[in-house]
Amino acid sequence: MQEGLSPNKAETQFLTLAYNRFYDIFKEVMADSFWEKDPWYRFSKVKDGFGVYSELLNYEPIGWVLDNMKTSRPPMEAEIGRELFKFIRNVIVHFPFFDSWDDVWVNQSMVNWHKDSQSIDRFIRKYKGKETVKYRFWEADKKRMTYLSINFPKHYEGDAKIYLKDLLTEREGVRFSFVLMRQVLDSQVISVDGQ
């Protein structure tokens, strides 16, 4: 957090509710027992987590953190932390037809059914054909390293379906997403009670 910068009353109210909700979901998603629950339940929680994070991106200091990540973190991390996660949120919210992560898909005609060149369409066009990005993250409490790949769509024309599960696997990909989201959000926190 920048020295001397404090949120106003409205921001404080919003940030308190949003951060508390995100941290609750984060704790649940990172527990191994979460992945034994029903796919619909998991999807509902994950959807809420991406939704809260996307709303928090509107808080200007978080944008500064993501801008700084472009030069201070591994390649593509800032773009993933902003653009990919917002894309996932938008797909889940604008196409609420699915009951699990593995079922979610879009295609060009569906994305543009109402109007061309909206955020989902722009994201896919920008990243279609990009190289796979590989990541790993360490969970100190479990003494476990997790490896994953982020795969951008190869095709978008016509009826070619783009599945979320092909971009990011549910278990490893979602857990990575929440770890990265938390790192971004923690940049604005002085202390977290009970942590």
C-alpha positions, 0 to 999 in steps of 0.5 A: 500500500502506498504511504499516506493513501487511505480509502474513503468511507465508501471504499472502506465499506466496499473493501471490507465486505469484498475482502472478507468474502474473498478470504472466506472463499479462498480458505475454502477453495484451498482446502483439500476437502473442497475438491471432494464436494459436488461440482455444482457447489465448487463452481458456485464458490469459484464463480463468487470468488472470481466475481468478488476479485473482478469487482475489486479490480475497480479499486485504483490501487489494485490496478497500480499493483497489476501495472507494476507486475508487468515489469516486476513479475514473470511474463504474463502474470499481470495479464493473467491477474487482470485480463484472464481472470476478468474474462473467466468472470465475464464468461461465467456471469454472461453465460450462466447456463452451466453447472460445473467448471468443466461444462463451461464453453463459449464460441464466437457466435455465442459470444457475439450473439448480441453485439460484436467486439465486447470484452470476451470477444476482445480477450479471445481475439487478443490471446488466440494462438498465444503460447502456453504459459506454465506456472507453479506455486508452493503451498507451504502448509501442505509442503506441496508444489503444484504445476499447471499450464494456461492454454490459450485458445487455438481456434475461435472461428465459427462454432469452435468451442472454447472450454474453461477446462482447456484454458485452466484445469479446475483443481490446479488452475482454480487454486493457482488463480486464487493464489495469484488473486490473493497475492494481488489483493494482499498488496493493499492489506496491512494485516489480516486478522487470524492469519 
